[in-house]
């Protein structure tokens, strides 16, 4: 006989979680609804996959953003420093922010506008620690701005703020982290060109910064210098900003989009921009998404990969260079874990630990060595099977990736 519990239906035994230790691991048994998962995640109880180890990247390196002590463009993966305890790395147009397993915050690359948070404007070509705190949980880098959330749920920002993208009510740059408001319920954050969206632990969605294409989603095209709530719903799970657009997933597994739709990246069959979120299709099986320059990638719970938007360089990976205003499945594989949307390329990670790329090959962003040709179908990056995460900055010709120790 089945019994109903808060997280779903299971016979005999209710859903049980073992919280992560040191920010990783843990387990969850039973059947859990997405809304319950979000609730447990907001309390930082939900199990987390093994943390990133080494930080690798390739492509543009004009300001040392690859972190390999050079400013040389790389067409094959290079490691940033020698650390093997990275939890997260995130890239802006030419700078990188990273969080380590011990809660320390690091930065490298261009420091124009103080975007590295080091109190100066000097570029760094290898990782440098920001302050001495060990309480950072996650971070996000955009064009010339950076944001971070601490383990106490507070929100922090630094760098350029010409469009109010720091969220402190001003348009004045800051070269060191400053706290945004006094709230302690920020969960995750995403950043586009000069825009930011975030989800709180209560499931509400917020946005600020440039809003000329309605990408914040508050129904206007007016920039905001402080966080504003997007609607009144409390069922948002995650947000994934692209250049001038945004895709979001709710706790019910539905996919939503807002902002610039000029290349079909909103997935509603048109090229019309929207200033309020619209649902993409009717499915409730979306697991994760990503925002590229003018394209979007998404992975379903069944491991299939889907793309939409600009495809001029083959960045959607469907074997063509035809723009798509509705989601199209890429191949027939059911082994995709996550997808990263880059400037005019995409990167994908498979369950077997292999990394794949497609799109514009100039500058080595596809990591194919001497082969700089565009690829309209995914091509494997080397032969390694130890990759465990991929990110591609929406406005940068480079790719960021995490890999298990060599």
URSUL-V989866 format. One line per field, one symbol per residue. ss: DSSP state (@ for helix, = for strand, . for the rest). phi: phi as a letter, one per 20 degrees, with the letter a starting at -180 (. if undefined). A space follows every 50 residues. Layout:
# URSUL-V989866
ss=???
phi=???
This chain:
# URSUL-V989866
ss=.====..====....===..=..==.===....@@@@@@@@@.....=.. ...======..............======......======...====== ....=====..@@@.........======......======...====== ....=====........=.....======......======...====== ....=====........=.....======......======...====== ....=====..............======......======...====== ....=====........=.....======......======...====== ....=====..@@@..........======......======.....=== ===...
phi=.ececgeqcbemdfgccdffdmnbnnbbdnddffffgfffffelefgcfg fgdedcabogbgdnfemdmbcefcdcgceemdfccfebcbcefbbcccde genedcbaofdgmmfemdnbcefcdbgcfemcfccedbbbddgccccbde fenedcbaofbgdmffnencdefcecgcfdmcfccedbbccdfccccbde fenedcbangbfdmffnenccdfcecgcfemcfccedbccfdfcbbdcce fenedcbbofdgdnfemdnccefcdcgcfemcfccedbbbdegcbcdbce fenedcbbofcgdnfemenccefcecfcfemcfccedbcddefcbcccdd fenedccbofegmmfeldmfedffcecgcfemcfcdfcacccfgccebcd bdbfgf
